[in-house]
Amino acid sequence: MNIVLVTRFYPPDTGGGGIAAYAHYAALGLVQAGHQVCVISAKAENSKARQVVDGVEVFRISHPLPSYWWTRLPVLGRQVRFIRDLIYAWRIRQLLLSGNLGFQPDIVEYADIDAESFFHPHSLCPHVVKLHTSHKVLEPFYSAKEVPYARTGIEWMEKKAICSVQGISSPSTYLAGEVAKLLEIEPAAIRYVPNFIDTRQFNQAVEVVALRNPLVLYVGRLEPLKGAMAFAKAIPFIARECPKVRFVFLGADRVAEDGTSQKSKLEGYFAQEGIRGRVEFHGHDTPEIFLSFYKRASVFVLPSLFENSPYTLLEAMSCSKACVVSRAGGMSEMAVDGESALFFEPGNSADLAEKVITLLKNSALRKSMGKAARQRVEREYNLEVGTEKTLAFYRDVIAKN
């Protein structure tokens, strides 16, 4: 089968976050299954227009970046991102029709965000969308001050683009239900196809050498949606009960509503609580650095207020980590409470602290839970299983069109 994956997030040039991780593993799995795959992604400043990454041919096209002054224009400035997304979607169409891919596609898969499939040439081949999280789904979690652009046009584009495809897949039944409500369609019209991961890349992290000082790890952007402050407020409770524990925030800083740094707010809070010296901050780094922290962690915490099917959880579970996870979005579908993770109520810092303390004080429970987590990923989210479910989805769509 000849397959094109389209997303502007693709490692290493524009790789960051769950969409990039999914595209990487999807391309890897499809190629290993014997299919011809190419990726269309955004071009970073020093990117080559055409390159081979891990055996996958990647075409990178310019993703227009408006000047600062355009964004400051009254009214028009807030529409710049909408215009940029329209231009980028048109460039994708041009590349698909150019004949430069080297094969005739049987199917094209797009990410839902930013409506990259908006101008898909329907005469070329069927196309599908993989749900990650569109702007409309995220709208309740961000205030107008946190989003420096108008969302109406982008949300209209995304809805129109999703409604025009021949197939929709979702990595969680929760997200499928939310999108079905927004699109006013039956949830059954959206195919469940889980995110998946190459567990072999995490084998070296399965056997973990015990450290003198336990480490509790948070991986994600420093912002309210990811639950950074909910975790921060749990830390003083944990620190009092477990005097030797250290805490690591691994992820990029974000600007708060008042224009200040989220990291500086967190640092100020920890200083006020007298525990600043026990908390480390590391920005978004290389996969090798991320893996090193997973290996060293005693407990992994995912306190997000919303997630669809996060790769940080799959990575931690692949590393045989005991995980404390918010019961929000699609996360509760990924593990079994009390067996392969402990769940807490979203935003409840006391509940979060209690679960972390339970694991820190019970090494046998940590070990058994980490083992169960690894086994669940190997069984439900491994590369071969995910690839086959993806291919079955593609075959059904092609057969109907």
C-alpha positions as CSV (number, residue, x, y, z in Angstrom):
1,M,0.0,0.0,0.0
2,N,1.2,3.5,-0.8
3,I,0.6,5.8,2.2
4,V,1.1,9.5,2.8
5,L,1.1,10.9,6.4
6,V,0.6,14.6,6.7
7,T,1.4,16.6,9.8
8,R,3.5,19.6,10.4
9,F,4.9,18.0,13.5
10,Y,7.5,15.4,12.6
11,P,10.9,14.7,14.2
12,P,13.6,15.7,14.4
13,D,13.1,19.1,12.7
14,T,9.6,19.9,13.9
15,G,9.2,17.0,16.3
16,G,7.6,17.8,19.6
17,G,4.6,16.5,21.5
18,G,2.1,13.7,20.9
19,I,1.3,14.3,17.3
20,A,5.0,14.1,16.3
21,A,5.4,10.9,18.4
22,Y,2.4,9.3,16.7
23,A,3.6,10.2,13.2
24,H,7.0,8.8,13.9
25,Y,5.7,5.5,15.2
26,A,3.0,5.2,12.5
27,A,5.6,5.8,9.8
28,L,8.0,3.3,11.4
29,G,5.4,0.6,11.8
30,L,4.0,0.9,8.3
31,V,7.4,0.8,6.7
32,Q,8.4,-2.3,8.8
33,A,5.1,-3.9,7.7
34,G,6.3,-3.6,4.1
35,H,4.4,-0.6,2.9
36,Q,5.7,2.5,1.0
37,V,5.3,5.6,3.2
38,C,6.2,9.2,2.8
39,V,5.5,12.1,5.2
40,I,4.6,15.7,4.4
41,S,5.6,18.0,7.2
42,A,6.6,21.6,7.9
43,K,10.0,23.0,7.1
44,A,12.1,24.4,9.9
45,E,14.7,27.1,9.2
46,N,17.5,24.7,8.4
47,S,15.5,21.8,7.1
48,K,16.1,20.1,3.8
49,A,13.1,20.1,1.5
50,R,13.5,16.3,1.0
51,Q,15.2,14.0,3.4
52,V,15.2,10.4,4.7
53,V,14.5,9.9,8.4
54,D,14.7,6.4,9.8
55,G,14.0,4.9,6.4
56,V,11.0,7.2,5.8
57,E,11.1,9.8,3.0
58,V,10.0,13.2,4.4
59,F,9.0,16.1,2.3
60,R,9.1,19.4,4.1
61,I,7.3,22.5,2.9
62,S,7.3,26.1,4.1
63,H,4.9,26.8,7.0
64,P,4.5,30.6,6.7
65,L,5.5,32.5,9.8
66,P,4.1,36.0,9.8
67,S,6.2,38.9,11.1
68,Y,5.6,40.3,14.5
69,W,4.2,43.4,13.1
70,W,1.5,41.6,11.2
71,T,0.3,40.0,14.4
72,R,0.0,43.4,16.0
73,L,-2.4,44.9,13.4
74,P,-5.9,45.7,14.7
75,V,-8.4,43.0,13.9
76,L,-6.3,41.5,11.0
77,G,-3.5,40.6,13.4
78,R,-5.7,38.0,15.2
79,Q,-6.5,36.4,11.9
80,V,-2.9,35.9,10.8
81,R,-2.8,32.3,12.0
82,F,-6.0,31.4,10.2
83,I,-4.6,32.9,6.9
84,R,-1.3,31.0,7.5
85,D,-3.1,27.7,7.9
86,L,-5.0,28.3,4.7
87,I,-1.8,28.9,2.8
88,Y,-0.1,25.9,4.3
89,A,-3.1,23.6,3.5
90,W,-2.9,24.8,-0.1
91,R,0.8,24.1,-0.3
92,I,0.1,20.5,0.8
93,R,-2.4,20.1,-2.0
94,Q,0.1,21.4,-4.5
95,L,2.7,18.9,-3.4
96,L,0.3,16.0,-3.5
97,L,-0.7,16.9,-7.1
98,S,2.9,17.6,-8.2
99,G,3.9,14.0,-8.9
100,N,7.1,14.5,-6.8
101,L,6.2,11.9,-4.2
102,G,7.4,9.1,-6.4
103,F,4.3,7.0,-6.2
104,Q,0.5,7.3,-6.6
105,P,-1.0,7.3,-3.0
106,D,-3.6,4.8,-2.1
107,I,-4.6,6.8,1.0
108,V,-3.5,10.0,2.8
109,E,-3.8,10.4,6.6
110,Y,-3.9,13.9,8.1
111,A,-3.9,15.2,11.7
112,D,-7.0,17.1,12.7
113,I,-5.4,20.1,14.1
114,D,-5.1,23.2,11.9
115,A,-7.1,21.6,9.1
116,E,-4.2,20.5,6.9
117,S,-6.6,18.4,4.9
118,F,-8.8,21.4,4.0
119,F,-7.7,21.4,0.3
120,H,-7.2,17.7,-0.1
121,P,-7.6,16.7,-3.8
122,H,-10.5,14.3,-3.7
123,S,-9.7,12.9,-7.2
124,L,-6.3,11.7,-6.0
125,C,-7.3,9.1,-3.4
126,P,-9.3,8.6,-0.3
127,H,-8.2,10.5,2.8
128,V,-8.7,10.1,6.5
129,V,-8.1,12.1,9.6
130,K,-6.6,11.0,12.9
131,L,-8.0,12.9,15.9
132,H,-5.5,14.3,18.2
133,T,-7.2,17.4,19.7
134,S,-8.7,20.2,17.6
135,H,-9.1,23.8,18.7
136,K,-12.8,23.4,19.4
137,V,-12.2,20.5,21.8
138,L,-9.5,22.5,23.7
139,E,-11.5,25.8,23.7
140,P,-12.9,25.4,27.3
141,F,-9.4,24.9,28.7
142,Y,-7.8,28.2,27.4
143,S,-8.9,31.8,28.1
144,A,-8.9,34.4,25.4
145,K,-5.8,35.9,27.0
146,E,-3.9,32.6,26.6
147,V,-4.7,32.4,22.9
148,P,-3.3,35.4,21.0
149,Y,-5.2,34.7,17.8
150,A,-8.9,34.3,16.7
151,R,-10.0,30.7,16.9
152,T,-13.3,31.0,15.0
153,G,-11.8,30.7,11.5
154,I,-9.5,27.9,12.4
155,E,-12.4,26.0,14.2
156,W,-14.5,26.4,11.0
157,M,-11.7,25.1,8.9
158,E,-11.1,22.1,11.1
159,K,-14.8,21.2,11.3
160,K,-15.2,21.5,7.5
161,A,-12.0,19.5,6.9
162,I,-13.0,16.6,9.2
163,C,-16.5,16.4,7.8
164,S,-15.2,16.0,4.3
165,V,-13.0,12.9,4.9
166,Q,-13.7,9.3,4.0
167,G,-12.8,8.0,7.5
168,I,-12.1,9.4,11.0
169,S,-10.0,7.5,13.6
170,S,-9.5,8.4,17.3
171,P,-7.0,7.1,19.9
172,S,-9.6,7.1,22.6
173,T,-13.4,6.5,22.8
174,Y,-13.6,9.6,25.0
175,L,-12.2,11.9,22.3
176,A,-14.4,10.2,19.7
177,G,-17.4,11.0,21.8
178,E,-16.5,14.6,22.2
179,V,-15.8,15.1,18.5
180,A,-19.0,13.3,17.6
181,K,-21.0,15.8,19.7
182,L,-19.2,18.8,18.0
183,L,-19.7,17.4,14.5
184,E,-23.3,16.1,15.3
185,I,-22.5,12.6,14.1
186,E,-22.8,9.2,15.7
187,P,-19.7,8.2,17.7
188,A,-19.8,4.8,15.9
189,A,-18.8,6.7,12.7
190,I,-15.4,7.3,14.3
191,R,-13.1,4.3,14.4
192,Y,-11.1,3.5,17.5
193,V,-7.4,3.1,16.5
194,P,-5.1,3.4,19.5
195,N,-1.9,5.4,19.6
196,F,1.1,3.0,19.7
197,I,4.7,2.9,20.6
198,D,7.9,0.9,19.8
199,T,8.4,-0.7,23.2
200,R,11.8,-1.9,22.1
201,Q,13.1,1.7,22.3
202,F,12.5,1.6,26.1
203,N,13.9,-1.9,26.9
204,Q,17.0,-0.3,28.5
205,A,14.7,1.5,31.0
206,V,13.0,-1.6,32.2
207,E,15.6,-2.6,34.8
208,V,16.1,0.4,37.0
209,V,18.9,0.8,39.5
210,A,17.5,2.1,42.8
211,L,18.6,5.6,43.7
212,R,19.5,6.9,47.1
213,N,16.9,9.7,46.8
214,P,13.5,8.9,45.2
215,L,12.5,11.1,42.2
216,V,8.9,12.0,41.2
217,L,8.7,13.0,37.5
218,Y,6.4,15.4,35.7
219,V,6.7,15.5,31.9
220,G,4.8,18.2,29.9
221,R,4.4,21.9,29.2
222,L,4.3,24.2,32.2
223,E,0.7,25.3,31.9
224,P,-2.7,24.9,33.7
225,L,-4.1,22.4,31.1
226,K,-1.2,20.0,31.9
227,G,-1.9,20.3,35.6
228,A,1.5,21.8,36.5
229,M,0.1,23.8,39.4
230,A,-2.1,21.0,40.6
231,F,1.1,18.9,40.9
232,A,3.0,21.8,42.4
233,K,0.4,22.2,45.2
234,A,0.7,18.4,46.0
235,I,4.5,18.6,46.4
236,P,4.6,20.2,49.9
237,F,2.4,17.3,51.2
238,I,4.6,14.7,49.6
239,A,7.8,16.4,50.7
240,R,6.7,16.4,54.4
241,E,5.8,12.7,54.3
242,C,8.9,11.6,52.2
243,P,11.8,13.8,53.3
244,K,14.3,12.4,50.8
245,V,12.2,12.7,47.6
246,R,13.1,15.1,44.8
247,F,10.8,16.5,42.1
248,V,11.5,17.1,38.4
249,F,9.5,19.2,35.9
250,L,10.6,18.2,32.4
251,G,9.0,20.4,29.7
252,A,8.8,23.8,28.0
253,D,7.8,27.0,29.9
254,R,4.7,28.8,28.9
255,V,3.4,32.4,29.4
256,A,0.7,32.9,32.0
257,E,-2.4,35.0,31.5
258,D,-0.7,38.0,33.1
259,G,2.3,37.7,30.7
260,T,4.7,36.3,33.2
261,S,6.5,32.9,33.1
262,Q,4.7,29.8,34.4
263,K,8.0,28.6,35.6
264,S,8.7,31.7,37.6
265,K,5.3,31.3,39.2
266,L,6.0,27.8,40.2
267,E,9.5,28.7,41.5
268,G,8.0,31.5,43.6
269,Y,5.4,29.1,45.0
270,F,8.1,26.5,46.0
271,A,10.3,29.2,47.5
272,Q,7.3,30.4,49.6
273,E,6.8,26.8,50.8
274,G,10.5,26.5,51.6
275,I,11.1,23.5,49.3
276,R,12.7,25.2,46.2
277,G,15.9,23.3,46.6
278,R,14.1,20.0,46.2
279,V,12.5,20.8,42.8
280,E,14.4,20.8,39.5
281,F,13.2,22.4,36.2
282,H,14.4,21.1,32.8
283,G,13.1,22.5,29.5
284,H,12.0,20.5,26.5
285,D,15.0,18.4,25.6
286,T,16.2,15.5,23.4
287,P,14.6,12.0,23.5
288,E,17.8,10.7,25.1
289,I,17.4,13.2,28.0
290,F,13.7,12.3,28.4
291,L,14.6,8.7,28.6
292,S,17.3,9.2,31.2
293,F,14.7,10.9,33.5
294,Y,12.2,8.1,32.9
295,K,14.9,5.6,33.9
296,R,15.7,7.5,37.1
297,A,12.1,8.2,38.2
298,S,10.5,6.3,41.1
299,V,7.0,7.6,40.3
300,F,5.7,9.3,37.2
301,V,2.9,11.9,37.5
302,L,0.4,12.9,34.8
303,P,-1.9,15.5,36.3
304,S,-3.5,17.0,33.1
305,L,-7.0,18.4,33.1
306,F,-7.4,17.0,29.6
307,E,-5.6,14.5,27.4
308,N,-6.7,12.3,24.6
309,S,-4.2,9.4,24.7
310,P,-0.9,10.9,25.8
311,Y,2.5,9.6,24.7
312,T,4.1,10.6,28.0
313,L,2.0,8.0,29.7
314,L,2.8,5.3,27.1
315,E,6.5,6.1,27.5
316,A,6.4,6.0,31.3
317,M,4.4,2.7,31.2
318,S,6.9,1.3,28.7
319,C,9.7,2.1,31.2
320,S,7.9,0.0,33.8
321,K,7.1,3.1,35.9
322,A,4.5,3.3,38.6
323,C,2.2,6.1,37.4
324,V,-0.2,8.5,39.1
325,V,-2.6,9.7,36.6
326,S,-5.5,12.2,36.4
327,R,-8.9,10.6,35.6
328,A,-9.5,13.0,32.8
329,G,-10.1,12.7,29.0
330,G,-8.9,9.4,27.6
331,M,-6.3,8.6,30.2
332,S,-8.5,6.3,32.2
333,E,-8.8,4.0,29.1
334,M,-5.1,3.5,29.0
335,A,-4.4,1.8,32.3
336,V,-6.3,-0.1,35.0
337,D,-6.7,1.7,38.3
338,G,-4.9,-0.1,41.1
339,E,-3.2,-2.5,38.7
340,S,-1.2,-0.6,36.2
341,A,-1.6,3.0,37.6
342,L,-3.3,4.9,40.4
343,F,-5.8,7.5,39.3
344,F,-6.9,10.6,41.1
345,E,-9.6,13.2,40.5
346,P,-8.5,16.0,38.1
347,G,-7.2,19.1,39.9
348,N,-7.4,17.5,43.4
349,S,-3.9,18.0,44.7
350,A,-4.6,16.3,48.0
351,D,-5.8,13.2,46.2
352,L,-2.7,13.3,43.9
353,A,-0.4,13.7,46.9
354,E,-2.0,10.7,48.7
355,K,-1.5,8.4,45.7
356,V,2.2,9.5,45.2
357,I,2.9,9.0,48.9
358,T,1.3,5.5,48.8
359,L,3.7,4.5,46.0
360,L,6.8,6.1,47.5
361,K,6.3,4.2,50.7
362,N,5.6,0.8,49.1
363,S,8.4,-0.4,46.9
364,A,6.7,-3.7,46.2
365,L,3.6,-1.9,44.9
366,R,5.7,0.3,42.7
367,K,7.5,-2.7,41.2
368,S,4.3,-4.7,40.6
369,M,2.5,-1.7,39.2
370,G,5.4,-0.9,36.9
371,K,5.5,-4.4,35.6
372,A,1.8,-4.5,35.0
373,A,2.1,-1.1,33.1
374,R,4.8,-2.5,30.8
375,Q,2.8,-5.7,30.1
376,R,-0.3,-3.6,29.2
377,V,1.6,-1.5,26.7
378,E,3.2,-4.6,25.2
379,R,-0.2,-6.2,24.8
380,E,-2.4,-3.2,23.8
381,Y,-0.2,-0.4,22.4
382,N,2.8,-2.1,20.8
383,L,4.0,-1.2,17.3
384,E,2.7,-4.3,15.6
385,V,-0.8,-4.2,17.1
386,G,-1.2,-0.5,16.4
387,T,0.1,-0.8,12.9
388,E,-2.2,-3.6,12.0
389,K,-5.3,-1.7,13.4
390,T,-4.2,1.3,11.4
391,L,-3.9,-0.8,8.2
392,A,-7.3,-2.5,8.8
393,F,-8.8,1.0,9.1
394,Y,-7.1,2.1,5.8
395,R,-8.3,-1.1,4.0
396,D,-11.9,-0.6,5.1
397,V,-11.9,3.0,3.9
398,I,-10.3,2.1,0.5
399,A,-12.8,-0.7,0.0
400,K,-15.7,1.6,0.5
401,N,-14.4,4.2,-1.9
